[in-house]
Amino acid sequence: MRELNRRRLDLVSVASQARQDGFGPNIRELLASGRQSYSFEFFPPKDDAGERLLWRTIRELEPLRPTFVSVTYGAGGSTRDRTVRLTGQIAGETTLTPVGHLTCVSHSRDELRTVIGSYAASGVRNMLALRGDPPGGPGAPWRRHPKGLDHAVELVGLIRSLGDFCVGVAAFPDKHPEARDLESDAGALAAKFAAGASFAVTQLFFRPDDYFALVDRAGAAGSKMTIIPGIMPITNLNQIRRFSELSGALVPEEVTARLTPLDDDPAGLRAEGVRIATELCQSLLARGAPGLHFYTLNRSTATREIFANLQGANSQVAAHAVGSAPLLP
């Protein structure tokens, strides 16, 4: 609606002023404005065809004026160079504010310093510090690089020691798979805040209560970070089951009950998945969530549909979001 659109324009104004002042906008300051945040996450393509698809998606989402976007590392840090290059290109060739991903996986401290320097040289001042999955994949024992770091909290400290960077971290509504319990998981999040993290983005989840319970636990543990809920639209049931296995997030029975009957109807399942994600987003925003972070899987259509649903069918932005967004030069 008009109010939501006005809030987006206010955020764009803050970002534009920051660029005029000679530095990239600070996510911490954007979130502190109290305006609802909308952001999109992409994964690094494996080849040139995938990169073309990613850039099409970026250009289609750019008119929605997100607060920030990010490109993840591949498994085991395997796409580090491509991720850093793409993030720098987003900073230099689009109107978007990129957040640089960084993980501890298979990196020495010197290599991490090099990556941070590469981001900074490209104008990237916001970073997401993650430990990352074990080199053997989720469920395998964690093995740090002999000259590297063990935990995300150490990476937060390293980034903050090297410059005036704004650092985000991960949060887990269902707790980190390796955490002993919910309380110790909240304590780890609070430790990241104490080390200098300014905001957190959650793993995917499906129940609003799980998100707000995480916010309460983190606050009780001493964290004052803004926690942004991470949303993944369900467009393929097997895919979401796989992501849930990898992340430890649970797909609730009430969600699978709506989707399982549509397993042989891809179009129907996709439409229902968009409805489920829209309902989740509406509930989160109505109850005071600071914004939404969409895991796009490098495709824009479902995300734009949800975005349009949130803004109202009669809004000009909604019409643009679901229409054929132009590919900008």
Phi, psi and chi 1 to 4 in degrees:
 res  aa     phi    psi   chi1   chi2   chi3   chi4
   1 MET       -  178.3  -69.3 -175.1  -77.5      -
   2 ARG   -58.1  -41.0  -72.8 -167.9 -176.4   94.2
   3 GLU   -62.6  -42.4  173.9   62.9   15.3      -
   4 LEU   -64.3  -41.6 -170.4   56.5      -      -
   5 ASN   -65.1  -39.6 -166.8   26.9      -      -
   6 ARG   -60.5  -40.7 -176.6 -173.1   66.9   76.9
   7 ARG   -62.1  -39.0  -69.6  174.8  174.7  178.8
   8 ARG   -65.1  -42.0  -60.6  -62.7  -49.3  119.6
   9 LEU   -64.4  -36.0  -68.8  173.0      -      -
  10 ASP   -61.3  -42.6  -74.5  -13.5      -      -
  11 LEU   -64.6  -40.2  -77.8  173.1      -      -
  12 VAL   -62.8  -37.7  171.8      -      -      -
  13 SER   -62.4  -43.1  176.5      -      -      -
  14 VAL   -61.2  -45.2  172.4      -      -      -
  15 ALA   -64.0  -40.6      -      -      -      -
  16 SER   -64.1  -41.1  -62.9      -      -      -
  17 GLN   -63.5  -39.2 -176.1   59.9   51.0      -
  18 ALA   -62.0  -41.6      -      -      -      -
  19 ARG   -64.0  -40.7  -70.0 -177.3 -172.5  -81.2
  20 GLN   -63.7  -31.8  -68.1  172.1   13.2      -
  21 ASP   -77.9   -2.8  -68.4  -17.3      -      -
  22 GLY    97.1   10.2      -      -      -      -
  23 PHE  -145.7  159.1   52.9   87.2      -      -
  24 GLY   -71.0  151.9      -      -      -      -
  25 PRO   -62.1  145.6   18.6  -29.0      -      -
  26 ASN   -94.4  121.4 -176.5  -60.7      -      -
  27 ILE   -60.0  -37.7  -57.2  -58.0      -      -
  28 ARG   -56.8  -44.4  177.0  178.7   58.2 -108.0
  29 GLU   -71.1  -37.2  -66.0  171.5   -3.3      -
  30 LEU   -62.7  -43.5  -66.1  177.5      -      -
  31 LEU   -69.7  -34.6  -64.9  174.4      -      -
  32 ALA   -68.6  -16.2      -      -      -      -
  33 SER   -67.4  -16.3   72.4      -      -      -
  34 GLY    85.8   -2.2      -      -      -      -
  35 ARG   -80.0  145.5  -51.2  -57.2 -174.6 -172.8
  36 GLN   -66.6  136.1  -74.6  174.6  -24.4      -
  37 SER  -100.8  139.3  166.6      -      -      -
  38 TYR  -128.8  128.5  -69.2   85.8      -      -
  39 SER  -142.7  159.3   50.6      -      -      -
  40 PHE  -130.7  140.5  -53.3  125.4      -      -
  41 GLU  -119.3  136.0 -176.6  165.7  -56.4      -
  42 PHE  -118.8  159.3  -47.7  108.6      -      -
  43 PHE  -109.3  154.0   62.1   80.9      -      -
  44 PRO   -71.0  129.6   25.3  -32.8      -      -
  45 PRO   -68.3  155.1   25.4  -33.2      -      -
  46 LYS   -90.7  -18.5  -63.8  179.8  179.7  179.0
  47 ASP  -150.9 -178.6   50.7   33.5      -      -
  48 ASP   -65.7  -36.5  -69.2  -17.4      -      -
  49 ALA   -64.1  -41.3      -      -      -      -
  50 GLY   -65.4  -35.3      -      -      -      -
  51 GLU   -67.5  -37.6 -169.2  160.7  -28.0      -
  52 ARG   -63.6  -40.6  -73.5 -168.4  -65.7  -88.8
  53 LEU   -63.3  -42.0  173.1   62.2      -      -
  54 LEU   -61.1  -45.8  171.4   59.8      -      -
  55 TRP   -66.2  -33.4  -85.2  106.3      -      -
  56 ARG   -63.4  -44.0  175.1  175.8  179.7  130.9
  57 THR   -62.2  -44.4  -61.3      -      -      -
  58 ILE   -58.1  -45.7  -71.0  171.2      -      -
  59 ARG   -68.5  -32.3  -67.2  -55.8 -168.6 -179.3
  60 GLU   -72.1  -30.2  -71.9  173.3  -17.0      -
  61 LEU   -89.4  -19.4  -69.6  172.2      -      -
  62 GLU   -56.7  -41.0 -170.6  172.0   14.8      -
  63 PRO   -63.5  -15.6  -23.6   35.5      -      -
  64 LEU   -78.3   -6.2  -57.3 -173.0      -      -
  65 ARG    55.7   58.2  -64.7  169.9  172.5  166.2
  66 PRO   -66.3  158.1   26.0  -35.8      -      -
  67 THR   -65.7  -41.3  -50.2      -      -      -
  68 PHE  -159.9  166.6   64.6   89.3      -      -
  69 VAL  -134.2  161.8  -60.6      -      -      -
  70 SER  -148.0  156.3   61.9      -      -      -
  71 VAL  -121.7  126.0 -177.9      -      -      -
  72 THR   -80.0  167.3   68.8      -      -      -
  73 TYR   -79.4  155.4  -92.1   28.8      -      -
  74 GLY   -78.3  176.7      -      -      -      -
  75 ALA   -56.9  132.1      -      -      -      -
  76 GLY    66.5   20.9      -      -      -      -
  77 GLY    71.9   20.3      -      -      -      -
  78 SER   -69.4  -19.8   57.9      -      -      -
  79 THR  -112.9   28.2   60.5      -      -      -
  80 ARG   -52.8  -51.8 -177.9 -171.1   72.3 -179.1
  81 ASP   -62.7  -41.9  -67.8  -16.6      -      -
  82 ARG   -66.7  -40.4 -171.3 -176.3  -70.3  -94.9
  83 THR   -62.1  -47.2  -66.8      -      -      -
  84 VAL   -62.9  -42.4  174.1      -      -      -
  85 ARG   -63.8  -46.8  174.5  174.4   58.9   80.6
  86 LEU   -64.0  -39.9  -73.7  170.5      -      -
  87 THR   -63.0  -41.4  -56.9      -      -      -
  88 GLY   -64.7  -38.4      -      -      -      -
  89 GLN   -64.6  -39.1  -74.9 -179.3  -74.4      -
  90 ILE   -61.5  -41.2  -68.8  170.3      -      -
  91 ALA   -63.8  -39.1      -      -      -      -
  92 GLY   -92.2  -22.9      -      -      -      -
  93 GLU  -117.6    2.2  -59.9  175.0   17.0      -
  94 THR  -133.5  175.6   76.4      -      -      -
  95 THR   -89.7    4.5   61.2      -      -      -
  96 LEU   -85.6  155.3  -59.4  170.0      -      -
  97 THR  -100.2  111.6  -62.5      -      -      -
  98 PRO   -89.6  147.8   32.0  -32.1      -      -
  99 VAL  -110.8  124.1  170.8      -      -      -
 100 GLY   -82.8  125.3      -      -      -      -
 101 HIS   -79.0  147.6  -87.6 -122.4      -      -
 102 LEU  -152.1  131.0 -164.8   59.9      -      -
 103 THR  -126.2  162.5   76.9      -      -      -
 104 CYS   -82.6  -10.3  -57.5      -      -      -
 105 VAL   -64.1  121.7  179.7      -      -      -
 106 SER    60.4   23.5  -58.5      -      -      -
 107 HIS  -119.7  135.5  -68.1  -22.2      -      -
 108 SER   -79.3  167.6   68.0      -      -      -
 109 ARG   -59.3  -40.6  -73.4  176.4  179.5  -91.9
 110 ASP   -63.8  -40.5  -73.8  -15.3      -      -
 111 GLU   -64.5  -39.6  -72.0  171.0  -25.3      -
 112 LEU   -63.9  -40.6  -70.4  168.6      -      -
 113 ARG   -61.5  -37.2  -68.7 -172.5 -176.3   96.1
 114 THR   -65.1  -43.3  -62.7      -      -      -
 115 VAL   -63.5  -45.0  174.6      -      -      -
 116 ILE   -59.8  -41.8  -65.3  165.8      -      -
 117 GLY   -63.9  -38.2      -      -      -      -
 118 SER   -64.2  -42.7  -63.9      -      -      -
 119 TYR   -60.1  -48.6  -82.5  136.8      -      -
 120 ALA   -60.6  -40.2      -      -      -      -
 121 ALA   -64.2  -25.4      -      -      -      -
 122 SER   -89.1    0.9  -60.7      -      -      -
 123 GLY    90.4   11.6      -      -      -      -
 124 VAL   -89.0  117.6  177.2      -      -      -
 125 ARG  -113.5   -1.6  -51.7  -60.4  -65.6  178.7
 126 ASN  -118.7  132.8  -56.6  -77.1      -      -
 127 MET  -136.6  150.5  -60.1 -177.5 -161.8      -
 128 LEU  -109.6  115.1 -165.6   68.7      -      -
 129 ALA   -97.3  118.5      -      -      -      -
 130 LEU  -128.8  145.3  -49.1  166.3      -      -
 131 ARG   -67.2  -46.1 -169.9 -157.6   70.5  176.0
 132 GLY    94.6  163.3      -      -      -      -
 133 ASP   -72.8  151.4  -69.0  -30.4      -      -
 134 PRO   -55.7  149.3  -23.4   33.1      -      -
 135 PRO   -53.3  -28.8  -27.6   35.5      -      -
 136 GLY   -83.8    1.4      -      -      -      -
 137 GLY   100.4  166.1      -      -      -      -
 138 PRO   -55.0  134.3  -25.2   35.1      -      -
 139 GLY    97.0  -20.9      -      -      -      -
 140 ALA   -78.2  155.3      -      -      -      -
 141 PRO   -62.2  141.6  -18.7   30.9      -      -
 142 TRP   -74.3  133.6  167.1 -106.3      -      -
 143 ARG  -132.0  115.1  -63.1 -168.5  -53.2  -84.6
 144 ARG   -80.7  156.9   75.1  173.6 -179.9   89.5
 145 HIS   -61.4  140.9 -173.5  -76.3      -      -
 146 PRO   -53.8  -30.0  -25.5   33.6      -      -
 147 LYS  -114.4   24.6  -62.6 -178.3  179.5  179.9
 148 GLY  -111.7 -152.5      -      -      -      -
 149 LEU  -118.0  154.2  -53.9  176.6      -      -
 150 ASP   -97.8  -30.2 -110.8  -30.0      -      -
 151 HIS  -139.1  157.0  -57.7  -72.9      -      -
 152 ALA   -61.6  -32.3      -      -      -      -
 153 VAL   -60.9  -34.3   65.8      -      -      -
 154 GLU   -68.3  -36.9  -60.9  171.2   82.3      -
 155 LEU   -68.2  -38.5 -176.8   53.3      -      -
 156 VAL   -57.3  -47.3  172.2      -      -      -
 157 GLY   -62.1  -39.9      -      -      -      -
 158 LEU   -63.9  -46.6  176.9   63.2      -      -
 159 ILE   -60.8  -46.2  -64.0  171.1      -      -
 160 ARG   -66.5  -26.7  -69.8  -57.8  -53.6  -87.4
 161 SER   -74.9  -15.0   73.1      -      -      -
 162 LEU  -102.2   -1.2  -65.4  175.1      -      -
 163 GLY   163.8  178.9      -      -      -      -
 164 ASP   -85.6   67.7 -174.8   22.6      -      -
 165 PHE   -97.2  149.4  -61.2  108.8      -      -
 166 CYS   -96.0  125.7  177.0      -      -      -
 167 VAL  -116.6  130.9 -175.8      -      -      -
 168 GLY  -109.4  163.2      -      -      -      -
 169 VAL  -140.6  175.4  -65.7      -      -      -
 170 ALA   -92.7  150.8      -      -      -      -
 171 ALA  -134.4  155.9      -      -      -      -
 172 PHE  -132.6  100.6  -57.8   85.9      -      -
 173 PRO   -56.3  -33.9  -27.9   36.8      -      -
 174 ASP   -97.5   14.1  -65.7  -52.0      -      -
 175 LYS    70.7  153.2   83.1  174.7 -178.6   62.1
 176 HIS   -62.5  139.0 -170.9  -77.7      -      -
 177 PRO   -53.6  -27.2  -25.4   33.6      -      -
 178 GLU   -96.0   -3.5  -62.7  175.0   26.0      -
 179 ALA   -72.2  145.6      -      -      -      -
 180 ARG   -66.4  -43.1 -176.9  176.5   65.3 -103.4
 181 ASP  -160.1  178.4   50.8   36.8      -      -
 182 LEU   -63.3  -36.5  -67.3  171.5      -      -
 183 GLU   -68.7  -43.1  -73.4   66.1   32.2      -
 184 SER   -67.4  -33.5   62.2      -      -      -
 185 ASP   -63.6  -43.3 -175.0   67.8      -      -
 186 ALA   -63.8  -36.3      -      -      -      -
 187 GLY   -63.0  -37.9      -      -      -      -
 188 ALA   -65.0  -37.7      -      -      -      -
 189 LEU   -66.5  -41.1 -171.4   57.3      -      -
 190 ALA   -63.6  -34.9      -      -      -      -
 191 ALA   -65.0  -36.6      -      -      -      -
 192 LYS   -65.2  -39.4  -63.5  175.2 -167.2  177.0
 193 PHE   -61.7  -45.3  169.8   72.3      -      -
 194 ALA   -62.5  -29.6      -      -      -      -
 195 ALA   -79.5  -10.0      -      -      -      -
 196 GLY   123.5    4.4      -      -      -      -
 197 ALA   -70.1  144.1      -      -      -      -
 198 SER  -107.6  -24.6  -61.0      -      -      -
 199 PHE  -153.2  163.9   68.3   97.7      -      -
 200 ALA  -135.0  152.1      -      -      -      -
 201 VAL  -123.1  131.9  178.7      -      -      -
 202 THR   -83.0  158.5   77.7      -      -      -
 203 GLN   -66.8  166.2  -76.1  -83.0   15.0      -
 204 LEU   -60.8  148.7   72.3  155.6      -      -
 205 PHE  -156.7  173.5   64.4   97.3      -      -
 206 PHE  -132.7   -7.8  -58.9   95.0      -      -
 207 ARG  -117.9  125.7  -70.5  178.0  173.0  142.4
 208 PRO   -56.7  -37.9  -23.4   32.5      -      -
 209 ASP   -59.0  -33.5  -73.9   -9.9      -      -
 210 ASP   -65.5  -38.7  -67.3  -19.7      -      -
 211 TYR   -65.9  -49.1  164.4   77.5      -      -
 212 PHE   -68.4  -29.4  -70.1  104.5      -      -
 213 ALA   -65.7  -39.2      -      -      -      -
 214 LEU   -61.9  -45.9  165.7   65.3      -      -
 215 VAL   -58.0  -43.7  172.4      -      -      -
 216 ASP   -64.3  -43.7  -70.5  -17.4      -      -
 217 ARG   -62.7  -43.8  -72.2 -165.4  -55.7  -87.4
 218 ALA   -63.3  -41.8      -      -      -      -
 219 GLY   -63.6  -41.9      -      -      -      -
 220 ALA   -64.9  -28.1      -      -      -      -
 221 ALA   -83.9   -5.7      -      -      -      -
 222 GLY   109.4    3.8      -      -      -      -
 223 SER   -86.5  135.1  171.8      -      -      -
 224 LYS  -113.3   16.4  -62.7  179.8 -178.5  178.8
 225 MET   -68.2  146.6  -82.7 -170.0  -69.2      -
 226 THR   -72.0  129.3  -62.1      -      -      -
 227 ILE  -112.1  116.9  -59.1  177.3      -      -
 228 ILE   -96.7  126.7  -55.5  170.6      -      -
 229 PRO   -70.9  133.7   20.7  -28.1      -      -
 230 GLY   -93.7  129.6      -      -      -      -
 231 ILE  -119.6  128.6  -52.3  -62.9      -      -
 232 MET  -121.6  109.5 -178.5  178.4  -72.9      -
 233 PRO   -62.4  136.6  -18.0   30.2      -      -
 234 ILE   -87.4  109.3  -59.9  176.3      -      -
 235 THR  -115.6   -7.9   56.8      -      -      -
 236 ASN  -149.8  118.0  179.6  -62.2      -      -
 237 LEU   -66.0  -41.7 -163.1   51.8      -      -
 238 ASN   -64.7  -36.5  -72.0  -28.5      -      -
 239 GLN   -65.7  -44.7 -174.3  176.6   57.4      -
 240 ILE   -68.2  -32.9 -153.6   69.4      -      -
 241 ARG   -63.3  -40.7  -74.6  169.1  176.4  156.7
 242 ARG   -64.8  -45.6  175.7   60.8  174.7  160.1
 243 PHE   -60.7  -38.4  -85.3  112.4      -      -
 244 SER   -65.5  -39.3  -65.4      -      -      -
 245 GLU   -62.4  -40.4  -69.4  172.6    2.1      -
 246 LEU   -72.1  -36.0  -65.7  175.5      -      -
 247 SER   -94.6  -16.7   67.4      -      -      -
 248 GLY    85.7   -0.1      -      -      -      -
 249 ALA   -75.7  141.3      -      -      -      -
 250 LEU   -95.3  138.7  -57.2  175.4      -      -
 251 VAL   -94.1  109.4 -177.4      -      -      -
 252 PRO   -63.2  154.6  -18.4   30.3      -      -
 253 GLU   -60.1  -35.6  -69.9 -177.0    7.3      -
 254 GLU   -66.4  -23.7   62.8  -94.1   26.7      -
 255 VAL   -81.2  -48.9  172.0      -      -      -
 256 THR   -63.1  -31.2   56.1      -      -      -
 257 ALA   -64.1  -30.9      -      -      -      -
 258 ARG   -81.4  -26.1  -68.5  173.7   62.4  174.4
 259 LEU   -99.6  -35.1  -64.5  173.0      -      -
 260 THR   -56.1  -41.0  -58.8      -      -      -
 261 PRO   -62.8  -14.8  -23.3   34.6      -      -
 262 LEU  -103.3   12.5  -59.0  169.1      -      -
 263 ASP   -58.4  -29.8 -143.3   -1.8      -      -
 264 ASP   -98.7   11.3  -64.8  -34.4      -      -
 265 ASP  -127.8   81.6  177.0   10.2      -      -
 266 PRO   -54.8  -43.1  -25.1   34.1      -      -
 267 ALA   -66.5  -41.8      -      -      -      -
 268 GLY   -67.1  -39.2      -      -      -      -
 269 LEU   -65.6  -42.0 -172.2  146.9      -      -
 270 ARG   -61.8  -44.9 -176.9 -170.2  172.3  -75.7
 271 ALA   -62.5  -41.6      -      -      -      -
 272 GLU   -68.0  -36.6 -173.1   66.0   13.7      -
 273 GLY   -62.4  -39.3      -      -      -      -
 274 VAL   -64.9  -40.1  168.0      -      -      -
 275 ARG   -63.2  -43.2  -82.8 -168.7  -72.0  -88.4
 276 ILE   -62.2  -44.7  -70.2  170.2      -      -
 277 ALA   -65.4  -39.1      -      -      -      -
 278 THR   -62.6  -44.3  -61.5      -      -      -
 279 GLU   -62.1  -41.1  -67.6  166.0    9.5      -
 280 LEU   -61.8  -47.4  173.7   60.1      -      -
 281 CYS   -62.8  -43.3  -67.0      -      -      -
 282 GLN   -60.3  -43.2  -71.4  171.0  -27.6      -
 283 SER   -65.4  -43.4  178.8      -      -      -
 284 LEU   -61.1  -47.4  -70.7  165.1      -      -
 285 LEU   -67.3  -39.9  -65.2  176.8      -      -
 286 ALA   -62.7  -29.7      -      -      -      -
 287 ARG   -95.1    6.3  -66.7  171.5   59.6  179.9
 288 GLY   104.7   10.9      -      -      -      -
 289 ALA   -60.4  144.3      -      -      -      -
 290 PRO   -75.3   -8.2   29.0  -37.0      -      -
 291 GLY   161.4 -161.7      -      -      -      -
 292 LEU  -143.1  142.6  -56.8  164.8      -      -
 293 HIS  -121.0  117.7 -178.1   76.1      -      -
 294 PHE   -98.5  126.6  -68.8   96.9      -      -
 295 TYR   -84.9  105.3  -62.7  105.6      -      -
 296 THR   -84.6  -19.4   68.3      -      -      -
 297 LEU    55.7   28.7  -57.1 -177.8      -      -
 298 ASN    66.1   21.5  -72.0   14.8      -      -
 299 ARG  -130.1  139.9  -61.8 -177.5 -177.3  -84.4
 300 SER   -99.1  -19.1   70.7      -      -      -
 301 THR   -60.6  -52.9  -53.7      -      -      -
 302 ALA   -61.9  -40.9      -      -      -      -
 303 THR   -63.2  -43.6  -58.8      -      -      -
 304 ARG   -64.9  -35.8  -74.0 -170.7  -70.1  152.5
 305 GLU   -65.0  -44.2  -71.5  177.1    7.5      -
 306 ILE   -63.1  -45.1  -63.3  165.8      -      -
 307 PHE   -57.2  -43.9 -170.1   89.6      -      -
 308 ALA   -64.8  -41.5      -      -      -      -
 309 ASN   -58.8  -39.4  -68.7  -18.8      -      -
 310 LEU   -70.2  -28.2  -63.4  174.2      -      -
 311 GLN   -89.9  -13.4  -52.6 -124.9    5.9      -
 312 GLY   102.6  137.2      -      -      -      -
 313 ALA   -62.6  -25.0      -      -      -      -
 314 ASN   -97.0    1.1  -64.6  -37.3      -      -
 315 SER   -78.4  146.1  131.1      -      -      -
 316 GLN   -63.4  -38.9 -178.5  178.5   -1.2      -
 317 VAL   -64.6  -40.3  173.1      -      -      -
 318 ALA   -61.7  -43.8      -      -      -      -
 319 ALA   -61.2  -39.8      -      -      -      -
 320 HIS   -69.2  -36.9 -175.9   67.5      -      -
 321 ALA   -65.8  -39.2      -      -      -      -
 322 VAL   -90.8  -10.0  -62.0      -      -      -
 323 GLY   -82.0 -165.4      -      -      -      -
 324 SER   -86.1   89.1  179.3      -      -      -
 325 ALA   -63.7  134.1      -      -      -      -
 326 PRO   -68.8  149.9   27.3  -34.7      -      -
 327 LEU   -86.1  110.7  -58.7 -176.7      -      -
 328 LEU   -76.0  152.6  -55.2 -178.4      -      -
 329 PRO   -67.9      -   23.6  -32.6      -      -
